[in-house]
Amino acid sequence: MNLHDWIDELCDALDVEIDLDEALVLDVAKDAAENVDRSAAPITAFLLGYAAARSQGAPDQVEELAAAASDLALRWDKSPDALEEEDEPEVDEEIELDDELESV
């Protein structure tokens, strides 16, 4: 039995009809597990599902909710300095040097 079969059977058992983007849910769960705590993954997936149900399961809204959950997980427990460094654009020093040499 594969994941798709499991989802189909679970939806039948729970009397749920939904077009599930399992990759999205798995990505959010992975972000929570890796950046917060392993046990945060199922809790995050459950809460994402609850929030999605409250928004009537609109795909665009579910994607926004998933992005918010992933963003929170990726920023979790980081210092303000680390978050600031992430927000700064990366500068390619090699390109800058090449530009300076061309203008000489």
MIMAR-193927 format. One record per atom (N, C-alpha, C): residue number from 1; atom name; x, y, z. Coordinates in steps of 0.05 Angstrom, whole numbers, padded with zeros to 5 digits. Layout:
N
<r><k>NUM</k><a>CA</a><u>X</u><v>Y</v><w>Z</w></r>
...
//
This chain:
104
<r><k>1</k><a>N</a><u>00017</u><v>-00023</v><w>00000</w></r>
<r><k>1</k><a>CA</a><u>00000</u><v>00000</v><w>00000</w></r>
<r><k>1</k><a>C</a><u>00018</u><v>00025</v><w>00000</w></r>
<r><k>2</k><a>N</a><u>00011</u><v>00045</v><w>-00016</w></r>
<r><k>2</k><a>CA</a><u>00027</u><v>00069</v><w>-00017</w></r>
<r><k>2</k><a>C</a><u>00013</u><v>00092</v><w>-00003</w></r>
<r><k>3</k><a>N</a><u>00025</u><v>00115</v><w>-00003</w></r>
<r><k>3</k><a>CA</a><u>00014</u><v>00138</v><w>00011</w></r>
<r><k>3</k><a>C</a><u>-00013</u><v>00147</v><w>-00001</w></r>
<r><k>4</k><a>N</a><u>-00016</u><v>00146</v><w>-00027</w></r>
<r><k>4</k><a>CA</a><u>-00041</u><v>00154</v><w>-00039</w></r>
<r><k>4</k><a>C</a><u>-00064</u><v>00135</v><w>-00031</w></r>
<r><k>5</k><a>N</a><u>-00058</u><v>00109</v><w>-00029</w></r>
<r><k>5</k><a>CA</a><u>-00078</u><v>00090</v><w>-00020</w></r>
<r><k>5</k><a>C</a><u>-00086</u><v>00096</v><w>00009</w></r>
<r><k>6</k><a>N</a><u>-00066</u><v>00101</v><w>00025</w></r>
<r><k>6</k><a>CA</a><u>-00071</u><v>00108</v><w>00053</w></r>
<r><k>6</k><a>C</a><u>-00089</u><v>00132</v><w>00056</w></r>
<r><k>7</k><a>N</a><u>-00083</u><v>00153</v><w>00040</w></r>
<r><k>7</k><a>CA</a><u>-00099</u><v>00177</v><w>00041</w></r>
<r><k>7</k><a>C</a><u>-00128</u><v>00172</v><w>00033</w></r>
<r><k>8</k><a>N</a><u>-00131</u><v>00157</v><w>00011</w></r>
<r><k>8</k><a>CA</a><u>-00158</u><v>00150</v><w>00002</w></r>
<r><k>8</k><a>C</a><u>-00173</u><v>00134</v><w>00023</w></r>
<r><k>9</k><a>N</a><u>-00160</u><v>00114</v><w>00035</w></r>
<r><k>9</k><a>CA</a><u>-00173</u><v>00098</v><w>00056</w></r>
<r><k>9</k><a>C</a><u>-00179</u><v>00114</v><w>00081</w></r>
<r><k>10</k><a>N</a><u>-00161</u><v>00132</v><w>00088</w></r>
<r><k>10</k><a>CA</a><u>-00165</u><v>00148</v><w>00112</w></r>
<r><k>10</k><a>C</a><u>-00188</u><v>00168</v><w>00108</w></r>
<r><k>11</k><a>N</a><u>-00189</u><v>00180</v><w>00084</w></r>
<r><k>11</k><a>CA</a><u>-00211</u><v>00198</v><w>00078</w></r>
<r><k>11</k><a>C</a><u>-00238</u><v>00183</v><w>00079</w></r>
<r><k>12</k><a>N</a><u>-00238</u><v>00159</v><w>00069</w></r>
<r><k>12</k><a>CA</a><u>-00263</u><v>00143</v><w>00071</w></r>
<r><k>12</k><a>C</a><u>-00270</u><v>00137</v><w>00100</w></r>
<r><k>13</k><a>N</a><u>-00251</u><v>00129</v><w>00116</w></r>
<r><k>13</k><a>CA</a><u>-00256</u><v>00123</v><w>00144</w></r>
<r><k>13</k><a>C</a><u>-00265</u><v>00147</v><w>00160</w></r>
<r><k>14</k><a>N</a><u>-00254</u><v>00171</v><w>00153</w></r>
<r><k>14</k><a>CA</a><u>-00262</u><v>00196</v><w>00167</w></r>
<r><k>14</k><a>C</a><u>-00285</u><v>00210</v><w>00154</w></r>
<r><k>15</k><a>N</a><u>-00295</u><v>00199</v><w>00132</w></r>
<r><k>15</k><a>CA</a><u>-00317</u><v>00211</v><w>00117</w></r>
<r><k>15</k><a>C</a><u>-00310</u><v>00240</v><w>00109</w></r>
<r><k>16</k><a>N</a><u>-00286</u><v>00242</v><w>00096</w></r>
<r><k>16</k><a>CA</a><u>-00276</u><v>00267</v><w>00087</w></r>
<r><k>16</k><a>C</a><u>-00272</u><v>00266</v><w>00056</w></r>
<r><k>17</k><a>N</a><u>-00282</u><v>00287</v><w>00043</w></r>
<r><k>17</k><a>CA</a><u>-00277</u><v>00290</v><w>00014</w></r>
<r><k>17</k><a>C</a><u>-00260</u><v>00315</v><w>00011</w></r>
<r><k>18</k><a>N</a><u>-00236</u><v>00311</v><w>00001</w></r>
<r><k>18</k><a>CA</a><u>-00217</u><v>00333</v><w>-00002</w></r>
<r><k>18</k><a>C</a><u>-00197</u><v>00327</v><w>-00024</w></r>
<r><k>19</k><a>N</a><u>-00190</u><v>00348</v><w>-00039</w></r>
<r><k>19</k><a>CA</a><u>-00168</u><v>00346</v><w>-00058</w></r>
<r><k>19</k><a>C</a><u>-00143</u><v>00354</v><w>-00044</w></r>
<r><k>20</k><a>N</a><u>-00128</u><v>00335</v><w>-00033</w></r>
<r><k>20</k><a>CA</a><u>-00106</u><v>00341</v><w>-00015</w></r>
<r><k>20</k><a>C</a><u>-00080</u><v>00345</v><w>-00031</w></r>
<r><k>21</k><a>N</a><u>-00066</u><v>00366</v><w>-00024</w></r>
<r><k>21</k><a>CA</a><u>-00039</u><v>00370</v><w>-00035</w></r>
<r><k>21</k><a>C</a><u>-00019</u><v>00359</v><w>-00014</w></r>
<r><k>22</k><a>N</a><u>-00015</u><v>00333</v><w>-00015</w></r>
<r><k>22</k><a>CA</a><u>00001</u><v>00321</v><w>00006</w></r>
<r><k>22</k><a>C</a><u>00030</u><v>00331</v><w>00006</w></r>
<r><k>23</k><a>N</a><u>00041</u><v>00339</v><w>-00016</w></r>
<r><k>23</k><a>CA</a><u>00068</u><v>00350</v><w>-00017</w></r>
<r><k>23</k><a>C</a><u>00070</u><v>00375</v><w>00000</w></r>
<r><k>24</k><a>N</a><u>00050</u><v>00392</v><w>-00002</w></r>
<r><k>24</k><a>CA</a><u>00049</u><v>00417</v><w>00014</w></r>
<r><k>24</k><a>C</a><u>00048</u><v>00411</v><w>00043</w></r>
<r><k>25</k><a>N</a><u>00031</u><v>00392</v><w>00052</w></r>
<r><k>25</k><a>CA</a><u>00029</u><v>00385</v><w>00080</w></r>
<r><k>25</k><a>C</a><u>00055</u><v>00372</v><w>00090</w></r>
<r><k>26</k><a>N</a><u>00067</u><v>00355</v><w>00073</w></r>
<r><k>26</k><a>CA</a><u>00092</u><v>00343</v><w>00081</w></r>
<r><k>26</k><a>C</a><u>00115</u><v>00363</v><w>00083</w></r>
<r><k>27</k><a>N</a><u>00115</u><v>00383</v><w>00066</w></r>
<r><k>27</k><a>CA</a><u>00136</u><v>00404</v><w>00067</w></r>
<r><k>27</k><a>C</a><u>00133</u><v>00420</v><w>00093</w></r>
<r><k>28</k><a>N</a><u>00109</u><v>00427</v><w>00100</w></r>
<r><k>28</k><a>CA</a><u>00105</u><v>00443</v><w>00125</w></r>
<r><k>28</k><a>C</a><u>00113</u><v>00426</v><w>00149</w></r>
<r><k>29</k><a>N</a><u>00105</u><v>00401</v><w>00149</w></r>
<r><k>29</k><a>CA</a><u>00112</u><v>00383</v><w>00171</w></r>
<r><k>29</k><a>C</a><u>00142</u><v>00380</v><w>00173</w></r>
<r><k>30</k><a>N</a><u>00156</u><v>00378</v><w>00151</w></r>
<r><k>30</k><a>CA</a><u>00185</u><v>00375</v><w>00150</w></r>
<r><k>30</k><a>C</a><u>00198</u><v>00400</v><w>00162</w></r>
<r><k>31</k><a>N</a><u>00188</u><v>00424</v><w>00154</w></r>
<r><k>31</k><a>CA</a><u>00199</u><v>00449</v><w>00165</w></r>
<r><k>31</k><a>C</a><u>00196</u><v>00450</v><w>00195</w></r>
<r><k>32</k><a>N</a><u>00173</u><v>00442</v><w>00205</w></r>
<r><k>32</k><a>CA</a><u>00168</u><v>00442</v><w>00234</w></r>
<r><k>32</k><a>C</a><u>00186</u><v>00422</v><w>00248</w></r>
<r><k>33</k><a>N</a><u>00188</u><v>00398</v><w>00237</w></r>
<r><k>33</k><a>CA</a><u>00205</u><v>00377</v><w>00249</w></r>
<r><k>33</k><a>C</a><u>00234</u><v>00385</v><w>00250</w></r>
<r><k>34</k><a>N</a><u>00244</u><v>00397</v><w>00229</w></r>
<r><k>34</k><a>CA</a><u>00273</u><v>00404</v><w>00227</w></r>
<r><k>34</k><a>C</a><u>00280</u><v>00429</v><w>00242</w></r>
<r><k>35</k><a>N</a><u>00261</u><v>00448</v><w>00245</w></r>
<r><k>35</k><a>CA</a><u>00268</u><v>00474</v><w>00256</w></r>
<r><k>35</k><a>C</a><u>00256</u><v>00479</v><w>00283</w></r>
<r><k>36</k><a>N</a><u>00236</u><v>00464</v><w>00291</w></r>
<r><k>36</k><a>CA</a><u>00224</u><v>00468</v><w>00317</w></r>
<r><k>36</k><a>C</a><u>00230</u><v>00444</v><w>00334</w></r>
<r><k>37</k><a>N</a><u>00217</u><v>00422</v><w>00328</w></r>
<r><k>37</k><a>CA</a><u>00220</u><v>00397</v><w>00343</w></r>
<r><k>37</k><a>C</a><u>00207</u><v>00375</v><w>00327</w></r>
<r><k>38</k><a>N</a><u>00217</u><v>00352</v><w>00328</w></r>
<r><k>38</k><a>CA</a><u>00206</u><v>00330</v><w>00313</w></r>
<r><k>38</k><a>C</a><u>00176</u><v>00326</v><w>00318</w></r>
<r><k>39</k><a>N</a><u>00168</u><v>00329</v><w>00343</w></r>
<r><k>39</k><a>CA</a><u>00140</u><v>00325</v><w>00350</w></r>
<r><k>39</k><a>C</a><u>00122</u><v>00349</v><w>00341</w></r>
<r><k>40</k><a>N</a><u>00134</u><v>00370</v><w>00332</w></r>
<r><k>40</k><a>CA</a><u>00119</u><v>00393</v><w>00322</w></r>
<r><k>40</k><a>C</a><u>00107</u><v>00387</v><w>00295</w></r>
<r><k>41</k><a>N</a><u>00117</u><v>00367</v><w>00280</w></r>
<r><k>41</k><a>CA</a><u>00108</u><v>00361</v><w>00254</w></r>
<r><k>41</k><a>C</a><u>00078</u><v>00352</v><w>00253</w></r>
<r><k>42</k><a>N</a><u>00070</u><v>00332</v><w>00269</w></r>
<r><k>42</k><a>CA</a><u>00042</u><v>00324</v><w>00268</w></r>
<r><k>42</k><a>C</a><u>00023</u><v>00345</v><w>00279</w></r>
<r><k>43</k><a>N</a><u>00032</u><v>00360</v><w>00299</w></r>
<r><k>43</k><a>CA</a><u>00016</u><v>00381</v><w>00311</w></r>
<r><k>43</k><a>C</a><u>00012</u><v>00403</v><w>00291</w></r>
<r><k>44</k><a>N</a><u>00033</u><v>00410</v><w>00277</w></r>
<r><k>44</k><a>CA</a><u>00032</u><v>00431</v><w>00256</w></r>
<r><k>44</k><a>C</a><u>00013</u><v>00423</v><w>00234</w></r>
<r><k>45</k><a>N</a><u>00015</u><v>00398</v><w>00225</w></r>
<r><k>45</k><a>CA</a><u>-00002</u><v>00388</v><w>00204</w></r>
<r><k>45</k><a>C</a><u>-00031</u><v>00388</v><w>00213</w></r>
<r><k>46</k><a>N</a><u>-00036</u><v>00380</v><w>00237</w></r>
<r><k>46</k><a>CA</a><u>-00064</u><v>00381</v><w>00248</w></r>
<r><k>46</k><a>C</a><u>-00074</u><v>00409</v><w>00248</w></r>
<r><k>47</k><a>N</a><u>-00059</u><v>00428</v><w>00259</w></r>
<r><k>47</k><a>CA</a><u>-00068</u><v>00455</v><w>00261</w></r>
<r><k>47</k><a>C</a><u>-00071</u><v>00468</v><w>00234</w></r>
<r><k>48</k><a>N</a><u>-00054</u><v>00461</v><w>00215</w></r>
<r><k>48</k><a>CA</a><u>-00057</u><v>00471</v><w>00187</w></r>
<r><k>48</k><a>C</a><u>-00084</u><v>00461</v><w>00176</w></r>
<r><k>49</k><a>N</a><u>-00090</u><v>00435</v><w>00181</w></r>
<r><k>49</k><a>CA</a><u>-00115</u><v>00424</v><w>00172</w></r>
<r><k>49</k><a>C</a><u>-00139</u><v>00438</v><w>00184</w></r>
<r><k>50</k><a>N</a><u>-00137</u><v>00444</v><w>00210</w></r>
<r><k>50</k><a>CA</a><u>-00159</u><v>00457</v><w>00224</w></r>
<r><k>50</k><a>C</a><u>-00163</u><v>00485</v><w>00212</w></r>
<r><k>51</k><a>N</a><u>-00141</u><v>00499</v><w>00209</w></r>
<r><k>51</k><a>CA</a><u>-00143</u><v>00526</v><w>00197</w></r>
<r><k>51</k><a>C</a><u>-00153</u><v>00525</v><w>00168</w></r>
<r><k>52</k><a>N</a><u>-00145</u><v>00505</v><w>00153</w></r>
<r><k>52</k><a>CA</a><u>-00155</u><v>00502</v><w>00126</w></r>
<r><k>52</k><a>C</a><u>-00185</u><v>00496</v><w>00126</w></r>
<r><k>53</k><a>N</a><u>-00195</u><v>00480</v><w>00144</w></r>
<r><k>53</k><a>CA</a><u>-00223</u><v>00475</v><w>00146</w></r>
<r><k>53</k><a>C</a><u>-00239</u><v>00500</v><w>00153</w></r>
<r><k>54</k><a>N</a><u>-00228</u><v>00517</v><w>00170</w></r>
<r><k>54</k><a>CA</a><u>-00241</u><v>00542</v><w>00177</w></r>
<r><k>54</k><a>C</a><u>-00243</u><v>00561</v><w>00154</w></r>
<r><k>55</k><a>N</a><u>-00225</u><v>00558</v><w>00135</w></r>
<r><k>55</k><a>CA</a><u>-00225</u><v>00575</v><w>00111</w></r>
<r><k>55</k><a>C</a><u>-00240</u><v>00561</v><w>00088</w></r>
<r><k>56</k><a>N</a><u>-00255</u><v>00541</v><w>00094</w></r>
<r><k>56</k><a>CA</a><u>-00270</u><v>00526</v><w>00074</w></r>
<r><k>56</k><a>C</a><u>-00252</u><v>00510</v><w>00055</w></r>
<r><k>57</k><a>N</a><u>-00227</u><v>00507</v><w>00061</w></r>
<r><k>57</k><a>CA</a><u>-00209</u><v>00492</v><w>00045</w></r>
<r><k>57</k><a>C</a><u>-00202</u><v>00504</v><w>00018</w></r>
<r><k>58</k><a>N</a><u>-00205</u><v>00530</v><w>00015</w></r>
<r><k>58</k><a>CA</a><u>-00198</u><v>00543</v><w>-00010</w></r>
<r><k>58</k><a>C</a><u>-00168</u><v>00539</v><w>-00016</w></r>
<r><k>59</k><a>N</a><u>-00161</u><v>00528</v><w>-00039</w></r>
<r><k>59</k><a>CA</a><u>-00133</u><v>00523</v><w>-00045</w></r>
<r><k>59</k><a>C</a><u>-00114</u><v>00546</v><w>-00041</w></r>
<r><k>60</k><a>N</a><u>-00122</u><v>00570</v><w>-00050</w></r>
<r><k>60</k><a>CA</a><u>-00104</u><v>00593</v><w>-00046</w></r>
<r><k>60</k><a>C</a><u>-00100</u><v>00600</v><w>-00017</w></r>
<r><k>61</k><a>N</a><u>-00121</u><v>00598</v><w>-00001</w></r>
<r><k>61</k><a>CA</a><u>-00119</u><v>00603</v><w>00027</w></r>
<r><k>61</k><a>C</a><u>-00102</u><v>00582</v><w>00041</w></r>
<r><k>62</k><a>N</a><u>-00105</u><v>00557</v><w>00033</w></r>
<r><k>62</k><a>CA</a><u>-00090</u><v>00535</v><w>00045</w></r>
<r><k>62</k><a>C</a><u>-00060</u><v>00540</v><w>00040</w></r>
<r><k>63</k><a>N</a><u>-00053</u><v>00548</v><w>00015</w></r>
<r><k>63</k><a>CA</a><u>-00025</u><v>00554</v><w>00009</w></r>
<r><k>63</k><a>C</a><u>-00015</u><v>00577</v><w>00026</w></r>
<r><k>64</k><a>N</a><u>-00031</u><v>00598</v><w>00030</w></r>
<r><k>64</k><a>CA</a><u>-00022</u><v>00620</v><w>00047</w></r>
<r><k>64</k><a>C</a><u>-00018</u><v>00611</v><w>00076</w></r>
<r><k>65</k><a>N</a><u>-00036</u><v>00595</v><w>00086</w></r>
<r><k>65</k><a>CA</a><u>-00033</u><v>00584</v><w>00113</w></r>
<r><k>65</k><a>C</a><u>-00009</u><v>00567</v><w>00116</w></r>
<r><k>66</k><a>N</a><u>-00004</u><v>00550</v><w>00096</w></r>
<r><k>66</k><a>CA</a><u>00020</u><v>00533</v><w>00096</w></r>
<r><k>66</k><a>C</a><u>00046</u><v>00549</v><w>00095</w></r>
<r><k>67</k><a>N</a><u>00045</u><v>00570</v><w>00079</w></r>
<r><k>67</k><a>CA</a><u>00069</u><v>00588</v><w>00077</w></r>
<r><k>67</k><a>C</a><u>00074</u><v>00602</v><w>00104</w></r>
<r><k>68</k><a>N</a><u>00053</u><v>00610</v><w>00117</w></r>
<r><k>68</k><a>CA</a><u>00056</u><v>00623</v><w>00143</w></r>
<r><k>68</k><a>C</a><u>00067</u><v>00604</v><w>00164</w></r>
<r><k>69</k><a>N</a><u>00057</u><v>00579</v><w>00164</w></r>
<r><k>69</k><a>CA</a><u>00067</u><v>00559</v><w>00182</w></r>
<r><k>69</k><a>C</a><u>00097</u><v>00552</v><w>00177</w></r>
<r><k>70</k><a>N</a><u>00104</u><v>00549</v><w>00151</w></r>
<r><k>70</k><a>CA</a><u>00132</u><v>00543</v><w>00144</w></r>
<r><k>70</k><a>C</a><u>00150</u><v>00567</v><w>00151</w></r>
<r><k>71</k><a>N</a><u>00141</u><v>00591</v><w>00146</w></r>
<r><k>71</k><a>CA</a><u>00157</u><v>00614</v><w>00152</w></r>
<r><k>71</k><a>C</a><u>00162</u><v>00616</v><w>00182</w></r>
<r><k>72</k><a>N</a><u>00142</u><v>00611</v><w>00198</w></r>
<r><k>72</k><a>CA</a><u>00145</u><v>00611</v><w>00227</w></r>
<r><k>72</k><a>C</a><u>00165</u><v>00589</v><w>00236</w></r>
<r><k>73</k><a>N</a><u>00163</u><v>00566</v><w>00225</w></r>
<r><k>73</k><a>CA</a><u>00181</u><v>00544</v><w>00232</w></r>
<r><k>73</k><a>C</a><u>00210</u><v>00550</v><w>00224</w></r>
<r><k>74</k><a>N</a><u>00213</u><v>00561</v><w>00200</w></r>
<r><k>74</k><a>CA</a><u>00240</u><v>00567</v><w>00190</w></r>
<r><k>74</k><a>C</a><u>00254</u><v>00589</v><w>00207</w></r>
<r><k>75</k><a>N</a><u>00238</u><v>00607</v><w>00219</w></r>
<r><k>75</k><a>CA</a><u>00248</u><v>00629</v><w>00235</w></r>
<r><k>75</k><a>C</a><u>00250</u><v>00622</v><w>00265</w></r>
<r><k>76</k><a>N</a><u>00239</u><v>00599</v><w>00272</w></r>
<r><k>76</k><a>CA</a><u>00236</u><v>00591</v><w>00300</w></r>
<r><k>76</k><a>C</a><u>00263</u><v>00590</v><w>00314</w></r>
<r><k>77</k><a>N</a><u>00264</u><v>00602</v><w>00337</w></r>
<r><k>77</k><a>CA</a><u>00287</u><v>00600</v><w>00355</w></r>
<r><k>77</k><a>C</a><u>00313</u><v>00610</v><w>00343</w></r>
<r><k>78</k><a>N</a><u>00311</u><v>00630</v><w>00324</w></r>
<r><k>78</k><a>CA</a><u>00335</u><v>00642</v><w>00313</w></r>
<r><k>78</k><a>C</a><u>00338</u><v>00670</v><w>00326</w></r>
<r><k>79</k><a>N</a><u>00363</u><v>00678</v><w>00329</w></r>
<r><k>79</k><a>CA</a><u>00368</u><v>00704</v><w>00340</w></r>
<r><k>79</k><a>C</a><u>00360</u><v>00726</v><w>00321</w></r>
<r><k>80</k><a>N</a><u>00354</u><v>00750</v><w>00330</w></r>
<r><k>80</k><a>CA</a><u>00348</u><v>00772</v><w>00312</w></r>
<r><k>80</k><a>C</a><u>00371</u><v>00777</v><w>00292</w></r>
<r><k>81</k><a>N</a><u>00396</u><v>00774</v><w>00301</w></r>
<r><k>81</k><a>CA</a><u>00418</u><v>00778</v><w>00282</w></r>
<r><k>81</k><a>C</a><u>00418</u><v>00757</v><w>00259</w></r>
<r><k>82</k><a>N</a><u>00412</u><v>00732</v><w>00266</w></r>
<r><k>82</k><a>CA</a><u>00410</u><v>00711</v><w>00245</w></r>
<r><k>82</k><a>C</a><u>00387</u><v>00717</v><w>00226</w></r>
<r><k>83</k><a>N</a><u>00365</u><v>00726</v><w>00236</w></r>
<r><k>83</k><a>CA</a><u>00342</u><v>00733</v><w>00219</w></r>
<r><k>83</k><a>C</a><u>00349</u><v>00756</v><w>00201</w></r>
<r><k>84</k><a>N</a><u>00363</u><v>00776</v><w>00212</w></r>
<r><k>84</k><a>CA</a><u>00371</u><v>00799</v><w>00196</w></r>
<r><k>84</k><a>C</a><u>00390</u><v>00792</v><w>00174</w></r>
<r><k>85</k><a>N</a><u>00409</u><v>00773</v><w>00179</w></r>
<r><k>85</k><a>CA</a><u>00427</u><v>00764</v><w>00159</w></r>
<r><k>85</k><a>C</a><u>00413</u><v>00749</v><w>00137</w></r>
<r><k>86</k><a>N</a><u>00392</u><v>00734</v><w>00144</w></r>
<r><k>86</k><a>CA</a><u>00376</u><v>00720</v><w>00123</w></r>
<r><k>86</k><a>C</a><u>00362</u><v>00739</v><w>00105</w></r>
<r><k>87</k><a>N</a><u>00353</u><v>00762</v><w>00116</w></r>
<r><k>87</k><a>CA</a><u>00338</u><v>00781</v><w>00100</w></r>
<r><k>87</k><a>C</a><u>00356</u><v>00798</v><w>00082</w></r>
<r><k>88</k><a>N</a><u>00382</u><v>00800</v><w>00088</w></r>
<r><k>88</k><a>CA</a><u>00400</u><v>00815</v><w>00072</w></r>
<r><k>88</k><a>C</a><u>00405</u><v>00801</v><w>00045</w></r>
<r><k>89</k><a>N</a><u>00405</u><v>00816</v><w>00023</w></r>
<r><k>89</k><a>CA</a><u>00411</u><v>00803</v><w>-00003</w></r>
<r><k>89</k><a>C</a><u>00440</u><v>00795</v><w>-00004</w></r>
<r><k>90</k><a>N</a><u>00445</u><v>00772</v><w>-00017</w></r>
<r><k>90</k><a>CA</a><u>00472</u><v>00763</v><w>-00020</w></r>
<r><k>90</k><a>C</a><u>00486</u><v>00778</v><w>-00043</w></r>
<r><k>91</k><a>N</a><u>00510</u><v>00785</v><w>-00039</w></r>
<r><k>91</k><a>CA</a><u>00525</u><v>00800</v><w>-00059</w></r>
<r><k>91</k><a>C</a><u>00547</u><v>00781</v><w>-00070</w></r>
<r><k>92</k><a>N</a><u>00548</u><v>00779</v><w>-00096</w></r>
<r><k>92</k><a>CA</a><u>00568</u><v>00762</v><w>-00108</w></r>
<r><k>92</k><a>C</a><u>00593</u><v>00779</v><w>-00112</w></r>
<r><k>93</k><a>N</a><u>00613</u><v>00775</v><w>-00095</w></r>
<r><k>93</k><a>CA</a><u>00638</u><v>00791</v><w>-00096</w></r>
<r><k>93</k><a>C</a><u>00652</u><v>00787</v><w>-00122</w></r>
<r><k>94</k><a>N</a><u>00652</u><v>00764</v><w>-00134</w></r>
<r><k>94</k><a>CA</a><u>00666</u><v>00759</v><w>-00159</w></r>
<r><k>94</k><a>C</a><u>00654</u><v>00777</v><w>-00181</w></r>
<r><k>95</k><a>N</a><u>00629</u><v>00779</v><w>-00182</w></r>
<r><k>95</k><a>CA</a><u>00616</u><v>00796</v><w>-00202</w></r>
<r><k>95</k><a>C</a><u>00624</u><v>00825</v><w>-00198</w></r>
<r><k>96</k><a>N</a><u>00624</u><v>00834</v><w>-00173</w></r>
<r><k>96</k><a>CA</a><u>00631</u><v>00862</v><w>-00167</w></r>
<r><k>96</k><a>C</a><u>00660</u><v>00867</v><w>-00176</w></r>
<r><k>97</k><a>N</a><u>00678</u><v>00849</v><w>-00171</w></r>
<r><k>97</k><a>CA</a><u>00706</u><v>00852</v><w>-00179</w></r>
<r><k>97</k><a>C</a><u>00708</u><v>00853</v><w>-00209</w></r>
<r><k>98</k><a>N</a><u>00694</u><v>00836</v><w>-00223</w></r>
<r><k>98</k><a>CA</a><u>00694</u><v>00836</v><w>-00252</w></r>
<r><k>98</k><a>C</a><u>00684</u><v>00863</v><w>-00263</w></r>
<r><k>99</k><a>N</a><u>00664</u><v>00874</v><w>-00251</w></r>
<r><k>99</k><a>CA</a><u>00653</u><v>00899</v><w>-00260</w></r>
<r><k>99</k><a>C</a><u>00674</u><v>00922</v><w>-00256</w></r>
<r><k>100</k><a>N</a><u>00688</u><v>00921</v><w>-00233</w></r>
<r><k>100</k><a>CA</a><u>00708</u><v>00941</v><w>-00228</w></r>
<r><k>100</k><a>C</a><u>00731</u><v>00939</v><w>-00248</w></r>
<r><k>101</k><a>N</a><u>00739</u><v>00915</v><w>-00255</w></r>
<r><k>101</k><a>CA</a><u>00761</u><v>00911</v><w>-00274</w></r>
<r><k>101</k><a>C</a><u>00754</u><v>00921</v><w>-00302</w></r>
<r><k>102</k><a>N</a><u>00729</u><v>00917</v><w>-00309</w></r>
<r><k>102</k><a>CA</a><u>00720</u><v>00925</v><w>-00336</w></r>
<r><k>102</k><a>C</a><u>00720</u><v>00955</v><w>-00339</w></r>
<r><k>103</k><a>N</a><u>00715</u><v>00969</v><w>-00316</w></r>
<r><k>103</k><a>CA</a><u>00714</u><v>00998</v><w>-00318</w></r>
<r><k>103</k><a>C</a><u>00741</u><v>01011</v><w>-00317</w></r>
<r><k>104</k><a>N</a><u>00762</u><v>00996</v><w>-00312</w></r>
<r><k>104</k><a>CA</a><u>00790</u><v>01007</v><w>-00311</w></r>
<r><k>104</k><a>C</a><u>00802</u><v>01008</v><w>-00338</w></r>
//
